[in-house]
Amino acid sequence: MTEQLDKLNRLPLRDDLRGLSPYGAPQLEVPVLLNVNENTHGLPGHVREAIVAAVSEAATGLNRYPDREFTELRDRLAAYLGHGMGRDNIWAANGSNEVLQQILQAFGGPGRTAMSFPPTYSMYPLLASGTGTAYLSGKRTDDFTLTAESAAAQVRDAAPNIVFLCSPNNPTGTALGLDVVEAVYEAGEASSAIVIVDEAYAEFSHTGTPSALELLPGRERLIVSRTMSKAFALAGARIGYLAAAPEITDALRLVRLPYHLSALTQATANAALAHADALLANVEDIKGQRDRIVDELTALGLTPAPSDSNFVFFGGLAEPHRIWQGLLDAGVLIRDVGIPGHLRVTAGTEAETTAFLDALRALLSQDDAGRAGVGAAH
Ligand SMILES: Cc1ncc(COP(=O)(O)O)c(C=O)c1O
């Protein structure tokens, strides 16, 4: 046991937090960072200038608390989402992680349960444990898909208070059909389950993929969560949001910290939304690189999952950790999500994607007959 762990264990930490590890994707200094599904394209110069001007203006009023209701931001997010959303349907916080945490604070907690379907976003169980909510793992098929029938049956059996559906799913990248959301919502009727559809990567979906925003009218237990970290290239600014019935946002007002969205965060988000078209222009480029990765990995004999996101989850690797390390040694950091035979890579700029594909090709061809690193492992 390390000295630090020893010291931690001497503290009167909550029993349910003892032995847990914090969220911790590696933050390493390497030339090509493709491990946490960031938008690899920087902000266009004129958008950066607009944000700096807005932040500078907001700084003149920093002696005062910010608008607790972030009214302008809610109006702008509602206009961006469309689907008949208005200010009262919108809530925002410091990243969608905080939005999800607030939902658990309001609807989860001791004696309550939250359910999701691994492999999925690794923060769901951590957010559950942080709020004293018991976490239930649902099951997917062997190819990581989730059908409406299976998801609904599992929700009916487990009767959770909260269900997380991640679409497109992290780490697999694939979007869920709306039939899954509808079936889970209906199955959650008996336990009055809050159903969250985490659409952090929605903007990267293939054309024609529907959003669960369509299902919101008449479904007061349904929440669609989104973020400006991915398509808007603002991961560093920490802005996430949701759309739901107005009474859901009223529930979140009971648990949010006063003035939780700083004036600087609000100014940044408002300026970015005023330039949404310019920021989202890179989404098409990223989708192109994503599709290129899928095609080239397939040509290499690997098995990428269909991706509606800005990353690709791929299998067919006999020794994924060795490949991950080899890529890192070549200056390319991707993600080992701990699933046998698989790795996950974020779509980069054209040059970054080329660096990843070249390094991977070289690693695979170093192996016997060019294939010892590729096997039937799934
Ligand atoms: C599925 C999913 N949801 C939510 C988040 C959280 O994003 P943020 O807190 O930056 O909005 C992430 C981040 O990677 C994610 O992959």
PDBQT file of the ligand as one rigid body, heavy atoms in Angstrom, charges set to zero:
ROOT
HETATM    1  C1  LIG A 401     -21.130   9.760 -23.220  1.00  0.00    +0.000 C 
HETATM    2  C2  LIG A 401     -20.572  10.947 -22.517  1.00  0.00    +0.000 A 
HETATM    3  N1  LIG A 401     -21.378  11.690 -21.768  1.00  0.00    +0.000 NA
HETATM    4  C3  LIG A 401     -20.919  12.767 -21.113  1.00  0.00    +0.000 A 
HETATM    5  C4  LIG A 401     -19.600  13.143 -21.191  1.00  0.00    +0.000 A 
HETATM    6  C5  LIG A 401     -19.145  14.309 -20.389  1.00  0.00    +0.000 C 
HETATM    7  O1  LIG A 401     -18.809  15.382 -21.115  1.00  0.00    +0.000 OA
HETATM    8  P1  LIG A 401     -18.697  16.846 -20.526  1.00  0.00    +0.000 P 
HETATM    9  O2  LIG A 401     -18.769  16.765 -19.026  1.00  0.00    +0.000 OA
HETATM   10  O3  LIG A 401     -17.414  17.356 -21.032  1.00  0.00    +0.000 OA
HETATM   11  O4  LIG A 401     -19.900  17.564 -21.070  1.00  0.00    +0.000 OA
HETATM   12  C6  LIG A 401     -18.714  12.406 -21.976  1.00  0.00    +0.000 A 
HETATM   13  C7  LIG A 401     -17.291  12.778 -22.069  1.00  0.00    +0.000 C 
HETATM   14  O5  LIG A 401     -16.474  12.160 -22.663  1.00  0.00    +0.000 OA
HETATM   15  C8  LIG A 401     -19.218  11.268 -22.649  1.00  0.00    +0.000 A 
HETATM   16  O6  LIG A 401     -18.409  10.491 -23.396  1.00  0.00    +0.000 OA
ENDROOT
TORSDOF 0
